[in-house]
């Protein structure tokens, strides 16, 4: 069963550190990430099987260079949660960027025409 893990942490460097720890500690992958407040608050969303996600969130929460603001695991996410995560992920996956191979984007890069409110209608 696929599950999601969430860590909200202050700062991009701390987020990258937490993500590195989580991906090295368990068999999880980054689904998406969000930056708020000019990058001062970063939410990482990882996915994998339930036990791997729980292990990764625990490792990232305790070993990262900063303590997370919040964290959680959704063992069996509702289809609407999956849709929101996929929508978020679509903002940085799939748009061509000069110097970046086709199908890849810079982390956190949003398409100029992206509007979350319209996407959720």
C-alpha positions as CSV (number, residue, x, y, z in Angstrom):
1,X,0.0,0.0,0.0
2,X,1.4,3.4,-1.0
3,X,1.4,6.0,1.8
4,X,2.5,9.6,2.1
5,X,4.7,11.2,4.7
6,X,4.9,15.0,5.2
7,X,7.6,17.1,6.9
8,X,7.3,20.9,7.2
9,X,10.6,22.5,8.1
10,X,12.1,26.0,8.0
11,X,14.6,26.7,5.3
12,X,15.5,25.1,2.0
13,X,18.8,23.8,3.3
14,X,17.2,22.1,6.2
15,X,14.6,20.6,3.9
16,X,17.2,19.2,1.6
17,X,19.0,17.8,4.6
18,X,15.8,16.1,5.9
19,X,15.1,14.7,2.4
20,X,18.5,13.3,2.1
21,X,18.2,11.6,5.5
22,X,14.7,10.2,4.7
23,X,15.7,8.8,1.3
24,X,18.8,7.2,2.7
25,X,17.1,5.7,5.8
26,X,14.2,4.0,4.0
27,X,12.9,3.0,0.5
28,X,10.9,6.3,-0.1
29,X,10.8,8.8,-2.9
30,X,10.0,12.5,-3.1
31,X,6.5,13.0,-4.5
32,X,6.5,16.8,-4.3
33,X,7.5,19.8,-2.3
34,X,6.1,23.3,-1.6
35,X,7.9,26.5,-0.6
36,X,6.0,29.1,1.4
37,X,7.0,32.5,2.9
38,X,9.7,32.9,0.3
39,X,11.3,29.5,1.0
40,X,11.4,30.0,4.7
41,X,8.9,27.2,5.2
42,X,9.2,24.1,3.1
43,X,6.9,21.1,3.0
44,X,8.3,17.8,1.7
45,X,6.0,15.0,0.6
46,X,7.5,11.5,0.3
47,X,5.9,8.2,-0.6
48,X,6.5,4.5,-0.2
49,X,5.0,1.7,1.8
50,X,3.7,2.5,5.2
51,X,6.6,1.1,7.3
52,X,9.2,2.8,5.1
53,X,7.5,6.1,5.2
54,X,7.1,6.0,9.0
55,X,10.8,5.1,9.3
56,X,11.8,7.9,7.0
57,X,9.7,10.5,8.7
58,X,11.1,9.5,12.1
59,X,14.7,9.7,10.8
60,X,14.1,13.0,9.1
61,X,12.4,14.5,12.1
62,X,15.1,13.5,14.6
63,X,18.3,13.8,12.6
64,X,17.8,16.9,10.3
65,X,19.7,20.0,11.1
66,X,16.5,21.7,12.2
67,X,13.5,20.3,14.0
68,X,10.4,20.1,11.8
69,X,7.5,22.5,12.4
70,X,5.1,19.6,11.7
71,X,5.2,16.0,10.4
72,X,2.8,13.2,9.7
73,X,2.1,10.0,7.9
74,X,-1.0,9.1,5.9
75,X,-1.1,5.3,5.7
76,X,-4.0,5.1,3.3
77,X,-4.6,8.5,1.7
78,X,-8.0,9.4,0.4
79,X,-8.2,9.8,-3.4
80,X,-8.6,13.6,-3.0
81,X,-5.3,13.7,-1.1
82,X,-3.6,11.8,-3.9
83,X,-5.1,14.2,-6.4
84,X,-3.7,17.3,-4.5
85,X,-0.3,15.7,-4.2
86,X,-0.2,14.9,-7.9
87,X,-1.4,18.4,-8.7
88,X,1.4,19.8,-6.7
89,X,3.9,17.5,-8.3
90,X,2.8,18.5,-11.7
91,X,4.1,22.0,-11.1
92,X,7.7,21.0,-11.1
93,X,7.6,17.9,-13.2
94,X,7.2,17.9,-17.0
95,X,8.0,21.5,-17.9
96,X,11.0,21.9,-20.2
97,X,13.7,24.2,-18.8
98,X,16.8,25.3,-20.7
99,X,19.8,23.1,-19.6
100,X,17.5,20.6,-18.0
101,X,16.8,17.3,-19.8
102,X,13.3,16.9,-21.3
103,X,10.7,16.0,-18.6
104,X,12.7,17.4,-15.7
105,X,12.3,20.7,-13.9
106,X,14.1,22.6,-11.3
107,X,12.7,21.9,-7.8
108,X,10.0,24.3,-6.8
109,X,9.8,25.9,-10.3
110,X,6.2,26.8,-11.1
111,X,4.8,27.2,-14.6
112,X,3.8,30.9,-15.2
113,X,0.2,30.0,-16.0
114,X,-0.3,27.7,-12.9
115,X,-3.3,28.6,-10.8
116,X,-4.1,26.2,-7.9
117,X,-7.7,27.6,-7.4
118,X,-8.5,26.8,-11.1
119,X,-6.9,23.4,-10.9
120,X,-9.0,22.4,-7.9
121,X,-12.4,23.3,-9.5
